[in-house]
Amino acid sequence: MTRNYRNKGLGQIWAGWRREYVSRGPDASKETIDSSRVFEKIFETNPEPNNENYILWQGVHCAAVLNLYPYVSGHVLVLPKRKVSDLASLNDKEYIELWEGVRLATQAIQSAYSPDGINIGVNIGEAAGASIPEHVHVHCLPRWKGDTTFLTSVAEARMIPETLSSSWNKLRGCWPDDPL
């Protein structure tokens, strides 16, 4: 039995902020989008946490920012400010502060979203799935039972129910005091 989903009146899902990412294609040149410097550019322009640069927290060596292309609302990236490609290349102060940032991010996510669980992951190198292999970063994202819908499997899309600014406001408002 074959099902024709096209004629079932499915609605549209709008995620306009993903246009640049999905339209660049697999052969995008580094001249168009220099992914190797994407994080450094955030801190060069306006390093103070705000809902335009989506910086949630800054320590001396590391910071937490919203993922511009999130899997779910509240998808946070914790990263060293210095461009470094893997965990083994971090110095002791960066390493300690990175994991403190992950702890703070998970506290903020729990408080802001009350998820059923949290995914924390690091993809080191392009072969491991790192979209920016030149700059290591830790993904912290809320998860709920049943939050994967047919869209991921059938349409290769995800539905994000809130804007990045809304996610930033929610997480920033719940960000714990930094003990360091």
C-alpha positions in Angstrom: 0.0 0.0 0.0 1.4 3.4 -1.0 0.5 6.6 0.6 0.4 9.9 -1.2 1.3 12.6 1.4 1.3 15.4 -1.2 -2.5 15.4 -1.4 -3.3 15.3 2.3 -3.2 19.1 2.8 0.1 19.3 4.7 0.8 22.8 5.9 4.0 24.7 5.3 6.8 25.1 7.8 8.7 28.3 7.7 12.3 28.6 8.8 13.6 31.5 6.9 16.8 31.9 9.0 18.0 28.5 7.5 17.9 29.8 3.9 21.5 30.9 3.8 22.6 27.5 5.2 20.6 25.3 2.9 21.1 27.3 -0.2 24.9 27.3 -0.1 24.9 23.7 -1.3 27.5 21.0 -0.8 30.1 22.7 -3.1 30.0 26.1 -1.5 33.4 27.8 -1.6 35.1 29.2 1.5 35.1 32.6 -0.2 31.3 32.6 0.0 31.0 31.4 3.6 34.2 31.2 5.6 33.1 28.7 8.2 36.6 28.5 9.7 36.1 31.9 11.2 32.4 32.0 12.0 32.9 31.9 15.8 35.8 34.4 15.8 33.6 36.9 13.9 31.0 36.8 16.6 33.5 37.9 19.2 35.1 40.5 16.9 31.9 42.4 16.1 30.2 42.8 19.5 31.5 40.5 22.2 28.9 41.4 24.8 26.0 38.9 25.2 23.0 40.2 23.4 20.1 38.9 21.3 21.7 40.1 18.0 25.0 38.1 18.3 23.2 35.3 20.3 26.1 35.1 22.8 24.5 33.8 26.1 27.6 33.8 28.3 31.2 34.6 28.2 34.0 33.5 30.5 37.6 34.4 30.1 38.5 31.7 27.6 35.2 30.2 26.5 31.6 31.3 25.6 28.1 29.9 24.9 26.1 30.9 21.9 22.9 29.9 20.3 23.3 27.6 17.3 22.1 29.6 14.2 20.9 26.4 12.6 19.4 24.6 15.6 18.0 21.0 15.7 15.5 22.1 18.3 14.7 25.4 20.2 17.3 26.1 22.9 20.3 24.5 21.0 23.4 26.0 22.6 27.0 25.7 21.5 29.8 26.1 24.1 33.2 26.8 22.7 36.7 28.2 23.3 37.1 31.7 22.1 40.4 30.7 20.6 40.2 28.8 17.3 41.3 25.2 18.2 40.1 22.1 16.3 40.0 19.5 19.1 39.7 19.0 22.8 43.3 17.7 23.2 44.6 21.1 21.9 42.9 23.1 24.7 45.0 24.4 27.5 44.0 23.5 31.1 42.2 26.8 31.7 40.2 26.5 28.4 39.3 22.9 29.2 38.0 23.6 32.7 36.1 26.7 31.5 34.6 24.8 28.5 33.1 22.1 30.8 31.9 24.8 33.3 30.2 26.4 30.3 28.5 23.1 29.4 27.3 22.7 33.0 25.9 26.3 33.0 24.2 25.6 29.6 22.5 22.5 30.8 21.3 24.3 33.9 19.8 27.1 31.7 18.3 24.6 29.3 16.7 22.7 32.2 15.3 25.8 33.7 14.1 27.4 30.5 12.6 24.4 28.7 12.0 21.6 31.3 13.0 19.0 28.8 12.8 15.2 29.3 16.5 15.0 28.6 19.5 16.8 27.2 21.9 15.8 24.4 25.5 16.9 24.9 27.9 16.1 22.0 31.1 17.0 20.3 31.9 16.2 16.7 35.7 16.4 16.2 36.7 16.4 12.5 34.6 16.5 9.4 34.4 12.7 9.3 32.7 12.8 12.7 30.1 15.2 11.5 31.7 18.6 12.5 30.3 21.3 10.2 33.0 23.7 11.5 35.9 21.3 12.0 38.4 24.1 12.6 36.8 25.2 15.8 35.7 22.6 18.4 32.4 23.2 20.1 30.1 21.3 22.4 26.4 21.0 21.4 23.9 21.2 24.3 20.2 20.7 23.4 17.0 19.9 25.1 15.1 16.8 24.1 11.6 15.5 24.7 10.1 12.1 24.5 8.7 11.8 20.9 10.3 15.0 19.7 11.5 13.4 16.5 8.6 13.6 14.0 8.1 12.1 10.5 9.5 15.4 9.1 13.0 14.4 9.9 12.6 11.0 8.1 10.3 11.9 5.2 11.0 15.6 4.5 14.6 15.9 5.8 13.4 18.9 7.8 12.8 19.9 11.4 10.3 22.2 12.8 11.6 24.8 15.3 8.6 26.3 17.2 10.3 29.6 18.3 12.6 32.2 16.9 16.3 32.5 17.8 15.6 35.8 19.7 12.9 34.1 21.7 15.3 31.2 22.5 18.0 33.7 23.5 15.7 35.7 25.8 14.4 32.5 27.5 17.9 31.0 28.0 19.6 34.3 29.0 16.8 34.9 31.6 17.5 31.4 33.1 21.3 31.5 32.8 22.8 30.7 36.2 25.4 33.0 37.9 28.9 32.1 36.8 30.8 30.8 39.8 34.3 31.2 38.1 
